[in-house]
Amino acid sequence: RPIFVNVLGPDPATLSALIAELKAKVAAVPGIADLETSDKAANPALSIRLNNAAAAELGITVQQVGATLRPLLAGDTVSHWLAPDGQNYEVNVQLPKDQRQLASGLGNLYLSTDKRGPGGALRMVPLRQVAEIVESTSPQIIKRQDLQRRVALYANAEGRPSGDVGNDVDKIVKATILPPGYRFSLGGQTQEMQESFSAAVAALGLAVIFIYLILASQFASFTQPLAIMVSLPLSLIGVFLALLVTGTTLNIFSIIGFIMLMGLVTKNAILLVDFANRSRRGGASLHDALMRAGQVRLRPILMTTAAMLGGMLPLALGLGEGGETQAPMGRAIIGGVITSTLLTLVVVPVLYTYLDQWSERRSATKRAKSVQAVPAADGAPVSSQAADD
């Protein structure tokens, strides 16, 4: 379920009180539905408390009491009987039903001791002589986690995104102070979603790093990939606008769509920068090269963008069985492609110009320093004019 909170500790009674208190707080959270706990009502039971002194005097142990009572009450298969019809039947040893209905009759069951009577036979004593039979309760099921007793609270989300409901529950858990030796352990779909988000963010970071390394190797430059990768944050604007307009939550599918955008939106900037580089190698100025790149590459950029939008439209509409689950991915891709395409045509040429000018100034500074520090024959630096003289 989306909401799953565990409370761990040593004492079952304290765990029951803590989970009941937590349940009352979580019930007030908007959007909580089907709220339950694993703390169920205990079954009635009878506890046999052995008198250690009396049992030791007669040579009776706890194991002996259990081994004697178990087959009498629960039954035990001691043999098999081959019937005339050829079928094998189990032979069970068990007290008659009328002797297993009253708790008082349990004390009349006899146990064998290691003492012998006058005739040499082992003495038999009733259970009530060496033990006290007390009414108690027994849990229906005992759950453990990390070697500790555990009770759980779980619920569904209705009318609100499960992530928002999970955040409210998480705030309640953090604000609750537990006694020493007790702690919370979160689970459920909300916890799994947080782990998926962390993994997606790590994948996103690796994608950005690999994109930069590939572009730097292809363009033989450390600065031009920065102008291309500026389209990545520009796509975020469209992603959030598309999710906001369609009323879609930011979930794992929309994050997967954004990761796919990392490779899609950079192609437009690559077309512009690559064409501008080829024009400049042909002798064109920076301004003319960028203007020409925008004019020539505008049509293929718009065509590829339109093709991508058409391909993602059925996914964004959530058509077919289970389509609504994957719809956030298509909506995120459509919004990111639209904004990155429009802004890339403006922002990338501007940033390309600034980075190119910065690279030229940096190269000019290096050339000036190398000219001003030409080593003389004796090892002392001299100016360029002195070297020419």
VEXVO-367282 format. One line per 10 residues: number of its first residue (from 1); their letters; for each residue x, y, z of C-alpha. Coordinates in pm, 1 decimal, padded with zeros to 6 digits. Layout:
% VEXVO-367282
NUM = a = X,Y,Z; ...
% end
This chain:
% VEXVO-367282
1 = rpifvnvlgp = 00000.0,00000.0,00000.0; 00112.0,00361.2,-00044.5; 00127.0,00423.6,00331.9; 00313.0,00167.9,00544.8; 00463.1,00253.2,00884.4; 00620.8,-00001.2,01120.3; 00676.4,00044.6,01492.3; 00949.5,-00176.7,01639.3; 01015.2,-00248.9,02006.1; 01038.1,-00515.7,02275.8
11 = dpatlsalia = 00704.4,-00495.9,02461.8; 00382.1,-00598.5,02279.6; 00157.0,-00392.2,02508.9; 00358.3,-00076.2,02450.6; 00360.6,-00141.6,02076.7; -00019.2,-00172.4,02078.9; -00052.9,00161.1,02260.5; 00191.4,00335.3,02026.6; 00028.2,00206.0,01709.0; -00316.4,00305.8,01836.2
21 = elkakvaavp = -00192.1,00658.1,01906.8; -00031.8,00679.6,01563.2; -00348.6,00551.8,01398.4; -00552.8,00829.8,01558.6; -00310.8,01093.1,01426.4; -00289.6,00948.7,01075.4; -00669.2,00920.3,01051.7; -00687.7,01301.6,01056.2; -00471.9,01335.6,00743.1; -00679.3,01435.4,00436.0
31 = giadletsdk = -00685.6,01165.1,00170.5; -00631.7,00868.7,00404.1; -00847.8,00565.8,00319.8; -00869.5,00203.0,00434.0; -00661.8,00271.0,00746.8; -00569.6,-00051.2,00928.5; -00311.9,-00190.2,01168.3; -00162.1,-00536.4,01207.9; -00237.4,-00529.4,01581.3; -00531.5,-00769.2,01595.9
41 = aanpalsirl = -00728.1,-00888.7,01896.6; -00552.4,-01171.4,02079.3; -00696.6,-01520.6,02102.8; -00803.8,-01654.0,02443.4; -00557.9,-01907.8,02580.2; -00458.4,-02099.5,02892.0; -00111.8,-02059.5,03041.4; 00042.6,-02341.7,03241.4; 00278.4,-02198.2,03502.3; 00491.5,-02475.7,03644.6
51 = nnaaaaelgi = 00580.3,-02476.3,04014.9; 00953.2,-02522.9,03979.6; 01013.1,-02649.3,04332.6; 00737.0,-02910.0,04324.4; 00821.4,-03016.1,03970.0; 01192.8,-03051.6,04048.3; 01117.2,-03269.2,04350.0; 00917.5,-03507.6,04129.6; 01160.0,-03489.4,03836.5; 00911.3,-03316.3,03601.5
61 = tvqqvgatlr = 01043.2,-03072.1,03341.9; 00875.8,-02815.1,03118.8; 00963.1,-03021.9,02814.3; 00795.3,-03325.3,02969.1; 00475.7,-03129.7,03037.1; 00464.8,-03004.1,02678.6; 00537.2,-03347.0,02531.7; 00258.5,-03501.6,02742.8; -00012.9,-03242.3,02679.2; 00049.2,-03186.0,02308.4
71 = pllagdtvsh = -00068.8,-03528.1,02179.0; -00355.0,-03541.2,02430.4; -00499.5,-03204.4,02327.2; -00383.0,-03149.7,01968.5; -00349.9,-03513.8,01872.5; -00052.7,-03706.8,01742.0; -00019.1,-03962.2,01464.6; 00132.6,-04277.4,01611.3; 00071.0,-04532.8,01336.9; -00117.4,-04619.5,01019.0
81 = wlapdgqnye = -00392.2,-04876.9,00968.9; -00445.8,-05066.8,00646.8; -00821.5,-05098.8,00601.3; -00989.7,-05390.2,00424.3; -01059.5,-05159.9,00128.7; -00683.0,-05119.0,00078.4; -00664.6,-04759.1,00205.1; -00412.8,-04644.7,00468.1; -00556.0,-04442.9,00756.0; -00368.7,-04244.7,01021.1
91 = vnvqlpkdqr = -00405.9,-04355.9,01381.9; -00426.9,-04042.5,01599.5; -00399.8,-04043.8,01979.4; -00614.7,-03772.4,02138.7; -00842.1,-03720.7,02434.8; -01213.6,-03752.3,02372.3; -01382.8,-03427.1,02277.0; -01585.3,-03403.0,02597.3; -01261.4,-03406.6,02801.4; -01111.0,-03120.0,02598.3
101 = qlasglgnly = -01390.4,-02867.0,02640.3; -01344.2,-02742.2,03000.6; -01036.8,-02566.5,03130.5; -01080.9,-02731.8,03467.7; -01036.5,-03071.8,03308.4; -00683.5,-02979.3,03201.3; -00562.7,-02998.5,03558.8; -00682.1,-03358.3,03586.4; -00439.0,-03484.0,03325.8; -00170.5,-03703.7,03476.7
111 = lstdkrgpgg = 00204.8,-03670.9,03435.5; 00467.2,-03939.8,03487.7; 00734.5,-03873.8,03754.0; 01068.3,-04036.3,03830.4; 00941.7,-04155.3,04171.9; 00825.9,-04512.8,04222.0; 00539.5,-04632.0,04431.7; 00526.7,-04929.2,04674.2; 00476.5,-05170.2,04386.6; 00776.0,-05034.9,04195.3
121 = alrmvplrqv = 00566.8,-04857.9,03931.5; 00635.5,-04493.8,03843.1; 00411.3,-04253.9,04027.2; 00157.7,-04046.4,03830.9; 00052.2,-03701.0,03953.9; -00219.2,-03468.7,03820.1; -00107.3,-03154.2,03642.9; -00273.6,-02927.4,03899.8; -00034.8,-03064.2,04165.4; 00274.8,-02917.4,04000.6
131 = aeivestspq = 00135.4,-02630.5,03790.9; -00111.4,-02345.0,03796.3; -00349.2,-02300.9,03501.9; -00420.4,-01933.1,03429.7; -00645.4,-01777.4,03168.4; -00452.4,-01548.4,02929.7; -00438.7,-01438.2,02569.7; -00223.2,-01535.5,02273.5; -00146.9,-01314.4,01970.9; -00288.1,-01430.9,01639.7
141 = iikrqdlqrr = 00045.4,-01369.7,01467.4; 00385.6,-01246.2,01582.4; 00574.6,-01033.5,01333.1; 00941.0,-00947.3,01369.7; 01183.8,-00721.2,01191.6; 01551.7,-00676.6,01273.8; 01510.1,-00917.6,01569.7; 01237.1,-00699.6,01724.9; 00861.2,-00726.8,01761.5; 00679.0,-00525.8,01496.9
151 = valyanaegr = 00333.7,-00382.0,01446.0; 00240.3,-00203.9,01126.0; 00002.6,00068.7,01012.1; -00102.1,00075.4,00649.0; -00348.3,00275.8,00441.7; -00442.6,00381.1,00090.3; -00466.2,00731.0,-00055.6; -00790.0,00862.9,-00202.1; -00869.3,01207.3,-00340.9; -00508.5,01326.8,-00309.8
161 = psgdvgndvd = -00177.3,01218.9,-00464.0; -00023.1,00939.2,-00263.4; 00304.4,01133.4,-00248.2; 00136.4,01428.5,-00073.0; -00043.6,01198.9,00170.4; 00283.2,01014.8,00237.7; 00461.2,01344.4,00311.1; 00195.0,01437.8,00567.5; 00226.5,01097.6,00734.4; 00605.2,01131.5,00732.8
171 = kivkatilpp = 00573.4,01465.0,00916.0; 00358.1,01299.0,01182.4; 00611.7,01019.6,01223.5; 00900.9,01265.1,01262.2; 00705.9,01469.7,01517.7; 00618.6,01161.8,01729.6; 00857.0,01091.4,02017.5; 00889.4,00723.1,02106.0; 01010.2,00571.0,02433.6; 01370.1,00443.6,02450.0
181 = gyrfslggqt = 01411.6,00114.3,02264.8; 01133.0,00183.7,02012.7; 01162.5,00319.7,01659.8; 00976.1,00373.3,01334.4; 01050.5,00199.6,01006.0; 00885.4,00334.6,00691.5; 00790.5,00119.3,00395.5; 00521.2,00088.2,00132.0; 00489.3,00246.9,-00209.9; 00582.1,00592.1,-00080.0
191 = qemqesfsaa = 00918.8,00466.7,00041.2; 00972.8,00279.1,-00283.7; 00887.3,00595.8,-00476.6; 01143.6,00797.2,-00282.1; 01408.3,00537.0,-00357.1; 01308.7,00544.0,-00724.6; 01337.6,00923.6,-00726.4; 01687.1,00902.6,-00580.3; 01788.5,00649.7,-00843.6; 01635.4,00866.3,-01118.5
201 = vaalglavif = 01825.3,01173.7,-00999.2; 02148.8,00973.4,-01004.7; 02069.6,00851.4,-01357.2; 01996.4,01208.7,-01460.6; 02331.3,01326.4,-01330.2; 02515.4,01048.2,-01513.5; 02327.1,01131.6,-01833.0; 02439.1,01495.4,-01815.3; 02801.0,01392.2,-01754.8; 02807.4,01146.0,-02045.0
211 = iylilasqfa = 02639.9,01395.6,-02278.6; 02905.0,01654.6,-02196.9; 03191.9,01407.9,-02248.3; 03057.3,01292.9,-02585.3; 02997.3,01648.2,-02707.5; 03338.2,01765.1,-02588.0; 03506.9,01483.6,-02779.5; 03304.3,01544.1,-03096.9; 03346.1,01923.4,-03105.6; 03704.2,01916.5,-02967.8
221 = sftqplaimv = 03609.3,02195.0,-02727.4; 03529.7,02227.9,-02359.3; 03311.6,02539.2,-02400.3; 03089.3,02466.9,-02699.9; 02915.9,02170.7,-02525.0; 02805.2,02419.9,-02258.7; 02619.3,02621.4,-02523.0; 02452.4,02302.7,-02643.4; 02362.0,02174.3,-02296.3; 02186.7,02496.8,-02200.5
231 = slplsligvf = 01884.3,02343.3,-02371.0; 01860.2,02087.7,-02088.3; 01740.7,02327.1,-01815.5; 01523.6,02505.0,-02074.1; 01327.4,02183.3,-02121.6; 01244.8,02180.2,-01749.6; 01026.8,02487.4,-01801.2; 00807.9,02299.3,-02046.0; 00799.9,01985.9,-01833.1; 00661.2,02165.8,-01527.5
241 = lallvtgttl = 00421.0,02377.1,-01734.8; 00283.3,02067.6,-01908.4; 00235.7,01885.3,-01577.8; 00072.0,02193.9,-01425.9; -00168.9,02252.6,-01715.3; -00275.1,01886.7,-01735.6; -00298.4,01845.8,-01357.2; -00042.6,01564.9,-01357.7; 00174.1,01484.5,-01057.2; 00550.3,01456.8,-01066.6
251 = nifsiigfim = 00596.4,01081.1,-01051.3; 00843.5,00822.1,-01170.4; 00702.7,00820.7,-01525.9; 00737.4,01197.5,-01567.2; 01094.7,01172.6,-01439.7; 01166.3,00898.3,-01693.6; 01027.5,01132.2,-01960.6; 01262.7,01407.4,-01849.2; 01559.2,01168.7,-01865.9; 01457.6,01085.0,-02223.6
261 = lmglvtknai = 01452.9,01458.8,-02298.2; 01824.4,01477.5,-02217.2; 01904.6,01315.8,-02549.4; 01617.5,01466.5,-02747.8; 01649.2,01837.1,-02678.8; 02024.7,01859.3,-02738.4; 01986.9,01762.3,-03106.3; 01847.1,02105.7,-03199.7; 02139.6,02283.8,-03038.7; 02382.2,02040.3,-03204.3
271 = llvdfanrsr = 02237.6,02127.8,-03546.0; 02285.3,02499.7,-03483.7; 02634.7,02481.6,-03337.6; 02763.8,02232.4,-03594.2; 02639.3,02442.9,-03887.4; 02782.6,02759.5,-03732.1; 03122.5,02591.8,-03687.8; 03129.7,02479.3,-04051.1; 03032.4,02825.9,-04170.7; 03308.5,02986.2,-03965.8
281 = rggaslhdal = 03561.3,02741.0,-04104.3; 03443.8,02854.5,-04448.0; 03535.6,03213.9,-04364.5; 03207.0,03354.7,-04231.1; 03200.7,03584.5,-03929.5; 03048.4,03478.2,-03599.4; 02733.9,03684.7,-03651.5; 02681.7,03571.5,-04010.9; 02747.9,03207.5,-03920.3; 02482.6,03210.1,-03645.6
291 = mragqvrlrp = 02229.5,03391.9,-03862.2; 02284.6,03145.3,-04144.4; 02258.9,02848.3,-03904.2; 01926.2,02972.2,-03771.7; 01783.5,03020.7,-04118.8; 01902.3,02692.7,-04266.2; 01842.4,02468.5,-03963.8; 01504.2,02611.4,-03864.1; 01305.4,02386.5,-04095.9; 01464.6,02052.2,-03995.9
301 = ilmttaamlg = 01440.3,02151.4,-03628.8; 01067.7,02223.1,-03660.3; 01010.0,01905.0,-03862.5; 01179.4,01678.7,-03609.8; 00998.4,01855.4,-03325.8; 00661.6,01809.4,-03495.6; 00736.4,01441.5,-03555.0; 00826.3,01395.3,-03189.4; 00506.9,01570.6,-03075.6; 00296.0,01352.2,-03303.7
311 = gmlplalglg = 00460.5,01037.3,-03174.6; 00412.7,01131.5,-02808.5; 00052.6,01255.4,-02843.1; -00119.2,00913.0,-02806.7; 00094.7,00840.6,-02502.3; 00012.0,01179.5,-02347.5; -00361.8,01126.4,-02403.0; -00346.9,00801.1,-02203.8; -00527.5,00594.6,-02465.6; -00572.1,00223.0,-02412.2
321 = eggetqapmg = -00561.1,00002.5,-02105.5; -00318.3,00135.4,-01845.2; -00244.8,00440.5,-02060.7; -00322.1,00686.8,-01782.9; -00031.4,00547.1,-01581.8; 00221.1,00622.7,-01856.6; 00057.5,00947.8,-01969.8; 00281.4,01169.0,-01747.4; 00585.8,01054.8,-01945.8; 00433.8,01168.1,-02277.2
331 = raiiggvits = 00313.7,01498.0,-02131.6; 00654.5,01574.1,-01985.0; 00826.1,01499.7,-02317.0; 00582.6,01714.6,-02517.5; 00616.1,02012.6,-02283.7; 00994.2,01987.6,-02269.1; 01036.4,01953.1,-02646.6; 00817.0,02256.6,-02720.5; 00987.8,02498.2,-02481.1; 01339.2,02374.7,-02552.0
341 = tlltlvvvpv = 01285.7,02408.5,-02927.3; 01157.5,02765.2,-02903.3; 01412.3,02883.8,-02648.6; 01703.8,02697.8,-02805.7; 01672.8,02907.8,-03123.4; 01731.0,03219.2,-02912.4; 01937.6,03121.5,-02609.6; 02191.7,02888.6,-02773.4; 02321.3,03146.2,-03029.4; 02351.9,03407.8,-02752.7
351 = lytyldqwse = 02543.3,03177.6,-02520.0; 02754.1,03052.3,-02811.4; 02855.1,03412.4,-02883.9; 02954.0,03482.6,-02522.4; 03150.6,03159.0,-02489.2; 03329.7,03221.1,-02819.9; 03428.0,03571.9,-02715.3; 03546.0,03443.3,-02378.4; 03755.2,03173.8,-02549.5; 03912.0,03432.8,-02783.3
361 = rrsatkraks = 03998.2,03664.6,-02494.6; 04143.7,03373.3,-02301.1; 04353.8,03265.3,-02601.2; 04470.8,03622.6,-02660.4; 04576.8,03652.9,-02295.9; 04775.6,03329.6,-02317.5; 04947.6,03445.6,-02637.7; 05035.0,03780.1,-02478.9; 05186.2,03610.8,-02174.9; 05390.1,03373.0,-02388.9
371 = vqavpaadga = 05524.2,03661.3,-02598.5; 05615.2,03868.0,-02290.3; 05802.1,03579.4,-02126.6; 06042.2,03453.3,-02394.4; 06343.5,03298.7,-02214.3; 06683.6,03449.6,-02293.1; 07000.8,03251.4,-02351.1; 07111.7,03292.5,-01988.9; 06768.6,03188.0,-01862.2; 06639.9,03539.5,-01772.7
381 = pvssqaadd = 06309.1,03650.8,-01927.8; 06325.2,03941.5,-02170.9; 06067.7,04139.9,-02362.2; 05985.0,04072.6,-02723.1; 06148.8,04403.3,-02830.5; 06473.3,04310.8,-02656.1; 06467.5,03970.8,-02818.9; 06428.1,04130.8,-03162.3; 06720.3,04368.7,-03092.0
% end
